[in-house]
Amino acid sequence: MSADLPFFRYHPDPLASGSIRASAESCACCGRSTGWIYTATFYSAHEVSGRFCPWCIADGSAAERFAGEFTDSYGLDGVSADVLHEVTRRTPGFHAWQDPHWLVHCHDASAFVGEAGYIELAEHPEALDQLRADLRINGHHDESQIELLLTHLGERMTAMLFRCTVCGARLAYADAS
């Protein structure tokens, strides 16, 4: 295993989220075996044979070399061009059933915390309220049905939990199979 992993402001614990794992696999960008490899999404029109080490993600060389992004820019409205670049091209993405997207709060991208079920979200009522509102917007109008969906997170639907990098508020969106 190698030295400490690079720090990702918008995905501070990619090991816990499963986006980076221990591996002897060589990086498709630098060719080194660093002891760690990225396991989530990468969008590129180029053929990429293999995965990337965290350092080639952090310094932007993987995204530049393969003209790709780790996360789609969907949801990142209102952030600066620098933040958009950092999230899409220099931050590990994460695993999701649907196309993953980043949440914004206080005019900055939020930090991805990880998947969360009802018990974890109960500690963050603002995130639960956001999920309730999103479910209503998506056609769920029966309050008992909404609560049933929320209390069964982890079965056919999970929540992606984020933390605002400015004020610390917790945000979430639902990801369904």
C-alpha positions as CSV (number, residue, x, y, z in Angstrom):
1,M,0.0,0.0,0.0
2,S,1.1,3.5,-0.7
3,A,1.2,6.7,1.3
4,D,-1.9,8.7,2.3
5,L,-4.5,9.1,-0.3
6,P,-5.0,12.6,-1.8
7,F,-7.8,14.7,-0.2
8,F,-10.9,15.3,-2.2
9,R,-12.9,18.3,-0.9
10,Y,-16.1,17.1,-2.5
11,H,-15.7,13.4,-1.7
12,P,-13.8,13.3,1.5
13,D,-14.1,9.6,2.2
14,P,-14.0,7.7,-1.1
15,L,-12.9,4.5,0.7
16,A,-16.1,4.4,2.8
17,S,-18.2,5.0,-0.3
18,G,-16.5,2.3,-2.2
19,S,-15.3,4.6,-5.0
20,I,-11.7,3.8,-4.2
21,R,-10.5,0.4,-2.9
22,A,-7.2,-1.3,-2.2
23,S,-5.9,-3.0,-5.3
24,A,-2.6,-4.1,-7.0
25,E,-4.1,-3.1,-10.4
26,S,-2.0,-0.6,-12.4
27,C,-3.5,2.8,-13.2
28,A,-4.7,3.2,-16.9
29,C,-3.3,6.8,-16.9
30,C,0.1,6.7,-15.2
31,G,0.8,2.9,-15.3
32,R,1.8,2.7,-11.7
33,S,0.4,0.3,-9.1
34,T,-0.2,2.6,-6.2
35,G,-2.1,0.1,-4.0
36,W,-5.4,1.9,-4.7
37,I,-7.8,2.0,-7.6
38,Y,-11.0,3.9,-8.5
39,T,-14.1,1.8,-9.0
40,A,-16.9,4.1,-10.0
41,T,-18.0,5.9,-13.2
42,F,-15.9,7.6,-15.8
43,Y,-17.6,9.1,-18.9
44,S,-15.4,9.4,-22.0
45,A,-15.8,8.9,-25.8
46,H,-12.3,7.3,-25.7
47,E,-11.7,3.6,-25.0
48,V,-10.2,3.3,-21.5
49,S,-8.6,0.0,-20.7
50,G,-8.4,-0.2,-17.0
51,R,-9.1,2.1,-14.0
52,F,-7.4,5.1,-12.4
53,C,-5.3,5.6,-9.3
54,P,-6.5,8.4,-6.9
55,W,-3.5,10.6,-7.7
56,C,-4.4,10.7,-11.5
57,I,-7.9,11.7,-10.5
58,A,-6.8,14.4,-8.0
59,D,-4.3,16.1,-10.3
60,G,-6.7,15.9,-13.3
61,S,-4.4,13.9,-15.5
62,A,-6.9,11.0,-16.0
63,A,-9.7,13.3,-17.1
64,E,-7.4,15.3,-19.3
65,R,-5.7,12.4,-21.0
66,F,-8.9,10.6,-21.8
67,A,-11.1,13.7,-22.2
68,G,-13.6,12.5,-19.7
69,E,-15.5,13.2,-16.5
70,F,-16.0,11.3,-13.3
71,T,-19.4,12.9,-12.7
72,D,-21.9,14.5,-15.0
73,S,-22.4,18.3,-14.5
74,Y,-26.2,17.7,-14.0
75,G,-27.2,19.4,-10.7
76,L,-24.2,21.6,-10.5
77,D,-26.0,24.8,-11.6
78,G,-24.8,28.0,-10.1
79,V,-21.3,26.9,-9.1
80,S,-18.2,28.6,-10.4
81,A,-16.3,27.1,-13.4
82,D,-13.5,26.1,-11.0
83,V,-15.8,24.1,-8.8
84,L,-17.5,22.5,-11.8
85,H,-14.1,21.5,-13.1
86,E,-13.0,20.1,-9.7
87,V,-16.1,18.0,-9.2
88,T,-16.4,16.6,-12.7
89,R,-12.8,16.1,-13.5
90,R,-10.8,15.9,-10.3
91,T,-13.2,14.3,-7.8
92,P,-14.0,10.5,-7.6
93,G,-17.6,9.8,-8.6
94,F,-19.7,7.3,-6.7
95,H,-21.8,4.2,-7.4
96,A,-25.5,4.6,-8.0
97,W,-28.4,2.8,-9.7
98,Q,-29.3,5.8,-11.8
99,D,-26.8,8.3,-13.2
100,P,-25.2,9.9,-10.1
101,H,-25.4,13.6,-9.7
102,W,-24.0,16.2,-7.3
103,L,-26.0,18.5,-5.0
104,V,-25.4,22.2,-4.5
105,H,-26.0,24.3,-1.5
106,C,-24.8,27.8,-0.5
107,H,-23.5,28.3,-4.1
108,D,-21.0,25.5,-3.8
109,A,-21.0,21.8,-4.6
110,S,-21.7,19.8,-1.5
111,A,-19.5,17.0,-0.2
112,F,-20.6,13.5,-1.0
113,V,-21.0,11.5,2.3
114,G,-22.3,8.2,1.0
115,E,-25.4,6.1,0.7
116,A,-27.8,6.4,3.6
117,G,-30.9,4.6,4.9
118,Y,-33.7,5.9,7.0
119,I,-31.8,5.5,10.3
120,E,-28.9,7.6,9.1
121,L,-31.2,10.2,7.6
122,A,-33.3,10.4,10.8
123,E,-30.3,12.2,12.3
124,H,-30.6,14.9,9.6
125,P,-34.3,16.0,9.4
126,E,-33.4,18.6,6.7
127,A,-32.3,15.8,4.4
128,L,-35.4,13.8,5.1
129,D,-37.6,16.8,4.4
130,Q,-35.8,17.3,1.1
131,L,-36.5,13.7,0.1
132,R,-40.1,14.1,1.0
133,A,-40.4,17.2,-1.2
134,D,-38.6,15.4,-4.0
135,L,-40.9,12.4,-3.8
136,R,-44.0,14.7,-3.9
137,I,-42.5,16.5,-7.0
138,N,-42.0,13.0,-8.6
139,G,-45.7,12.1,-8.2
140,H,-46.0,10.6,-4.7
141,H,-48.8,12.5,-3.0
142,D,-50.0,10.0,-0.4
143,E,-48.1,10.9,2.8
144,S,-48.3,7.4,4.2
145,Q,-46.8,6.0,1.0
146,I,-43.9,8.6,1.2
147,E,-43.2,7.5,4.8
148,L,-43.3,3.9,3.8
149,L,-40.8,4.5,1.0
150,L,-38.5,6.4,3.3
151,T,-38.6,3.9,6.1
152,H,-37.7,1.1,3.6
153,L,-34.7,2.9,2.1
154,G,-32.1,0.3,1.2
155,E,-34.4,-2.1,-0.5
156,R,-35.3,-0.7,-4.0
157,M,-34.4,2.8,-3.2
158,T,-31.5,4.4,-1.3
159,A,-30.6,8.0,-0.4
160,M,-27.4,9.7,-1.5
161,L,-26.3,11.9,1.4
162,F,-24.3,15.1,1.0
163,R,-23.0,17.8,3.4
164,C,-22.8,21.5,2.5
165,T,-19.2,22.6,2.5
166,V,-20.3,26.1,3.6
167,C,-23.0,25.7,6.3
168,G,-22.8,22.0,7.1
169,A,-26.5,21.3,6.2
170,R,-27.2,17.7,5.1
171,L,-28.9,17.2,1.7
172,A,-30.0,14.0,0.0
173,Y,-31.6,12.7,-3.1
174,A,-33.3,9.3,-3.8
175,D,-31.7,6.8,-6.1
176,A,-34.0,3.9,-7.1
177,S,-33.3,0.6,-8.9
